[in-house]
């Protein structure tokens, strides 16, 4: 296991199984991973302790991933956090998130090797 402690990750998804899989896989790679199951909690966690990168689902109840992206980018304290959209949504939703300021996207179901490659590009 390599040490990836310099890259703190916040995974945001309203599906508990998705969060569990992301957290487990990334922690096995040495990442420090926190989770949030909705946009409001994600924004609170980002404000309290900004991560290096946010893995963000687009379609969530309440505040969508697109709106979370906008709010991250509008706040000078979080504007430089990398945002990776992790979504099974249609291309239009992903495009909207990218237009709102997300750095990149990956499709569900997530291939861990592809996810790790994208995280490594965004964190370092």
Backbone bond lengths (Angstrom), bond angles and torsions (degrees), N, CA, C in turn:
res aa  C-N    CA-C-N  psi(-1)  N-CA   C-N-CA  omega(-1)  CA-C   N-CA-C  phi
1 X - - - 1.460 - - 1.526 108.80 -
2 X 1.323 116.35 126.44 1.465 120.17 176.99 1.517 110.26 -85.06
3 X 1.324 115.74 162.48 1.459 119.72 179.83 1.520 109.87 -96.03
4 X 1.295 116.47 116.04 1.459 122.64 178.92 1.518 110.18 -118.74
5 X 1.334 116.70 29.76 1.452 121.65 -175.42 1.525 113.10 -64.09
6 X 1.335 118.04 -21.79 1.464 119.13 178.35 1.525 111.82 -66.81
7 X 1.304 116.64 -20.28 1.463 121.13 -177.61 1.528 109.08 -107.69
8 X 1.329 115.81 101.84 1.468 121.17 176.87 1.521 108.77 -89.47
9 X 1.304 115.86 133.33 1.460 121.39 -174.29 1.531 110.34 -118.99
10 X 1.336 115.11 137.20 1.457 121.90 170.09 1.520 107.15 -113.48
11 X 1.334 117.07 116.22 1.463 122.57 177.20 1.523 108.41 -97.63
12 X 1.341 116.18 129.21 1.463 121.44 -176.20 1.529 109.24 -125.19
13 X 1.324 116.34 117.85 1.460 121.71 179.85 1.520 107.52 -159.73
14 X 1.317 117.72 143.03 1.465 120.67 179.88 1.522 112.50 -84.26
15 X 1.319 117.88 -2.35 1.457 122.05 178.18 1.523 109.56 -103.94
16 X 1.325 116.20 114.99 1.465 121.42 -175.61 1.520 112.67 -57.66
17 X 1.317 117.98 -38.83 1.466 121.03 -179.21 1.534 110.90 -62.90
18 X 1.327 117.22 -39.19 1.470 120.68 178.44 1.525 110.29 -64.31
19 X 1.333 116.79 -43.46 1.466 120.58 178.83 1.525 110.37 -62.67
20 X 1.308 116.81 -43.13 1.461 120.78 -179.53 1.531 110.61 -60.36
21 X 1.323 116.96 -46.56 1.461 121.03 -179.05 1.527 111.60 -63.66
22 X 1.335 117.31 -45.39 1.464 120.52 179.13 1.526 110.94 -62.31
23 X 1.328 115.83 -48.59 1.466 120.82 -177.96 1.530 110.55 -60.51
24 X 1.310 116.83 -47.81 1.459 121.22 -178.31 1.526 111.58 -61.60
25 X 1.317 116.56 -49.83 1.469 120.33 -177.94 1.523 111.81 -63.04
26 X 1.317 117.09 -42.23 1.467 120.21 -176.98 1.526 112.04 -74.56
27 X 1.316 117.55 -36.09 1.468 119.86 176.67 1.528 110.69 -65.95
28 X 1.327 117.49 -34.06 1.465 120.72 175.74 1.530 111.12 -62.77
29 X 1.320 116.70 -25.96 1.469 121.87 178.08 1.526 112.17 -88.93
30 X 1.331 116.89 0.52 1.455 120.97 176.49 1.512 115.58 95.24
31 X 1.335 117.48 7.56 1.460 120.34 179.20 1.521 111.21 -81.42
32 X 1.316 116.15 148.78 1.459 123.89 172.31 1.528 105.70 -89.11
33 X 1.341 117.47 111.86 1.464 121.63 -172.67 1.522 110.68 -120.80
34 X 1.335 114.99 128.80 1.456 122.08 171.65 1.520 106.27 -113.68
35 X 1.324 117.32 162.03 1.462 120.37 -179.28 1.524 110.97 -132.35
36 X 1.321 113.89 157.86 1.461 122.49 173.17 1.522 106.94 -144.24
37 X 1.341 116.54 139.60 1.465 119.10 -177.58 1.526 113.87 -100.69
38 X 1.340 116.57 9.80 1.462 119.71 174.98 1.530 109.51 -161.23
39 X 1.308 115.74 166.18 1.459 121.18 -176.80 1.514 114.18 -65.17
40 X 1.327 117.85 -38.76 1.463 120.95 -179.73 1.523 111.49 -62.90
41 X 1.322 116.51 -45.76 1.459 120.93 178.49 1.528 110.17 -64.77
42 X 1.321 117.05 -39.63 1.463 120.48 178.14 1.523 111.17 -59.24
43 X 1.322 116.94 -46.61 1.465 120.48 -179.44 1.530 111.23 -63.71
44 X 1.334 117.48 -37.91 1.465 121.08 177.73 1.526 110.65 -65.12
45 X 1.322 117.06 -42.57 1.466 120.82 179.26 1.522 111.43 -67.05
46 X 1.331 117.08 -37.82 1.456 121.14 178.33 1.527 110.23 -64.16
47 X 1.318 116.41 -41.66 1.466 120.57 178.98 1.531 111.23 -66.32
48 X 1.321 117.17 -40.57 1.469 121.36 -177.62 1.524 112.45 -72.19
49 X 1.319 116.98 -38.47 1.465 121.40 -176.20 1.523 109.06 -155.75
50 X 1.329 117.46 87.19 1.467 120.86 -174.68 1.537 112.96 -58.08
51 X 1.331 116.95 127.61 1.462 120.74 176.48 1.536 110.37 -81.36
52 X 1.314 116.03 173.69 1.466 121.39 174.34 1.526 110.24 -77.06
53 X 1.328 114.76 -36.84 1.462 121.05 -176.35 1.527 109.81 -145.97
54 X 1.334 114.96 146.59 1.465 121.72 175.20 1.525 107.68 -115.22
55 X 1.332 116.07 124.22 1.460 121.97 171.60 1.519 105.08 -94.92
56 X 1.318 117.01 116.13 1.456 120.73 -164.46 1.522 113.51 -128.36
57 X 1.327 115.39 121.32 1.458 121.36 172.84 1.524 108.20 -72.08
58 X 1.318 117.77 150.22 1.469 121.10 -178.93 1.523 111.42 -87.40
59 X 1.316 116.54 -51.33 1.462 121.26 -174.42 1.528 109.26 -92.67
60 X 1.344 115.19 108.65 1.465 122.03 177.48 1.520 107.87 -141.97
61 X 1.322 117.07 151.43 1.465 118.98 175.58 1.528 109.95 -67.09
62 X 1.317 116.49 151.85 1.469 119.84 -178.59 1.512 110.14 78.31
63 X 1.311 116.35 -119.35 1.464 121.32 -178.55 1.528 109.15 -84.75
64 X 1.319 116.42 120.57 1.465 121.10 -178.90 1.527 111.05 -73.85
65 X 1.314 115.42 165.51 1.456 120.61 176.14 1.514 112.34 -61.62
66 X 1.322 117.43 -33.25 1.467 121.22 177.41 1.528 109.78 -63.46
67 X 1.323 116.81 -45.75 1.460 120.42 179.70 1.527 111.36 -67.85
68 X 1.324 118.01 -38.12 1.462 120.55 175.55 1.530 109.34 -60.09
69 X 1.317 116.80 -43.77 1.469 120.88 178.26 1.521 110.55 -58.73
70 X 1.323 117.24 -47.16 1.469 120.86 179.37 1.527 111.26 -58.28
71 X 1.322 116.00 -45.51 1.470 119.94 -177.97 1.528 111.96 -67.05
72 X 1.317 117.16 -36.97 1.469 120.21 176.04 1.521 109.51 -61.63
73 X 1.313 116.81 -45.90 1.463 121.44 -177.22 1.530 112.76 -69.83
74 X 1.325 117.98 -29.65 1.474 121.65 -179.47 1.524 112.78 -76.89
75 X 1.326 117.85 -21.73 1.459 121.84 -177.69 1.532 109.27 -90.11
76 X 1.337 118.38 117.90 1.464 120.39 -179.02 1.534 113.32 -57.56
77 X 1.323 117.98 -26.62 1.462 120.73 -179.24 1.529 113.23 -77.42
78 X 1.327 116.96 -17.98 1.464 119.90 -178.67 1.530 112.98 -123.09
79 X 1.306 117.44 -0.42 1.473 121.47 -172.48 1.527 114.18 -58.01
80 X 1.326 117.78 -26.25 1.468 120.40 -177.25 1.520 114.17 -94.74
81 X 1.318 118.20 2.74 1.466 120.88 177.83 1.532 108.69 -68.56
82 X 1.327 115.96 134.04 1.464 120.22 176.81 1.528 109.57 -72.57
83 X 1.330 115.66 139.16 1.463 121.09 179.67 1.528 108.53 -124.90
84 X 1.341 114.85 121.92 1.459 121.84 176.18 1.523 107.88 -113.32
85 X 1.311 116.23 114.81 1.460 121.85 178.41 1.528 108.42 -75.35
86 X 1.328 116.19 127.64 1.462 122.83 178.00 1.518 105.51 -118.82
87 X 1.338 116.73 104.15 1.450 117.83 -169.30 1.520 113.91 -146.21
88 X 1.308 114.54 146.83 1.453 122.13 170.95 1.517 110.59 -101.67
89 X 1.328 116.17 6.43 1.462 121.86 -177.18 1.523 111.65 -73.75
90 X 1.315 114.59 170.07 1.457 119.42 179.59 1.534 110.99 -68.43
91 X 1.308 114.60 166.17 1.468 121.38 -176.83 1.532 112.72 -58.80
92 X 1.326 117.80 -33.18 1.465 120.31 -178.77 1.525 111.30 -63.62
93 X 1.324 117.22 -41.01 1.472 120.66 178.57 1.517 111.10 -65.61
94 X 1.316 116.62 -42.30 1.462 120.88 179.22 1.528 109.45 -65.84
95 X 1.318 117.36 -42.47 1.467 121.01 178.62 1.522 110.79 -61.57
96 X 1.320 117.18 -39.64 1.463 120.88 178.23 1.529 110.57 -62.97
97 X 1.328 117.24 -40.80 1.467 121.27 177.97 1.523 111.14 -65.82
98 X 1.312 116.88 -40.07 1.470 120.25 177.43 1.525 110.22 -65.93
99 X 1.319 117.08 -39.93 1.470 121.21 176.98 1.530 111.35 -64.13
100 X 1.343 116.68 -30.61 1.464 121.11 179.81 1.531 111.99 -76.67
101 X 1.341 116.73 -11.64 1.460 119.28 175.83 1.509 116.58 126.40
102 X 1.330 118.83 3.45 1.464 119.91 176.48 1.529 109.40 -64.46
103 X 1.329 116.15 148.42 1.452 121.12 -177.81 1.523 113.64 -80.84
104 X 1.340 116.30 -35.10 1.460 120.26 -174.71 1.520 107.75 -163.10
105 X 1.327 115.95 176.15 1.466 120.27 178.18 1.513 109.84 -143.90
106 X 1.319 114.27 160.14 1.459 122.53 175.48 1.520 107.09 -144.51
107 X 1.335 116.18 144.49 1.466 121.08 -176.55 1.522 111.91 -90.07
108 X 1.323 115.00 146.19 1.464 121.44 169.93 1.522 107.29 -86.18
109 X 1.306 119.83 146.71 1.462 126.44 -4.11 1.530 110.28 -69.19
110 X 1.308 115.15 139.54 1.457 122.49 -174.60 1.519 110.61 -75.36
111 X 1.325 115.22 133.37 1.465 121.82 170.51 1.525 105.55 -93.65
112 X 1.323 116.91 118.21 1.460 121.33 -172.34 1.531 112.25 -58.34
113 X 1.319 118.85 -40.16 1.467 120.26 179.02 1.525 111.48 -60.52
114 X 1.327 116.42 -42.28 1.461 120.81 178.33 1.531 110.56 -66.09
115 X 1.331 116.60 -41.86 1.461 121.26 178.27 1.523 110.66 -60.30
116 X 1.326 117.24 -46.48 1.464 121.07 -179.70 1.526 111.47 -61.95
117 X 1.309 117.42 -39.03 1.465 121.02 177.83 1.522 110.63 -62.12
118 X 1.321 116.97 -45.39 1.459 121.11 -179.83 1.529 111.37 -66.63
119 X 1.323 117.09 -41.23 1.463 120.49 178.58 1.530 110.07 -63.02
120 X 1.313 116.77 -45.10 1.465 119.57 -179.73 1.521 112.25 -61.52
121 X 1.317 117.99 -35.37 1.464 120.88 177.09 1.527 112.17 -68.68
122 X 1.330 116.39 -35.41 1.455 120.57 -176.71 1.534 113.54 -84.41
123 X 1.313 117.27 -27.54 1.463 120.51 -175.48 1.522 113.60 -88.76
124 X 1.303 118.06 -22.28 1.461 117.94 -173.24 1.498 112.67 -122.51
